[in-house]
């Protein structure tokens, strides 16, 4: 994810504060959202590409470790 200073805001009308707010992630909220996907992923399991399931597991691991 880009850091706020990595994005040129010239002539965008976006203030650095608004950009920072837009890029901010709430780890706890995101963890709940990904955990809530468990049933959906289980129902898709027979046809879900293994790579997608692995990406979700990696994301969960990262969120739990933070």
Buried (B, 14 or more C-beta within 10 A) or exposed (E): EEEBEEEEEEEEEEEEEEBEEEEEEEEEEBBEEBEEEEEEBEEEEEEBEEEEBEEBEEBBEEBEEE
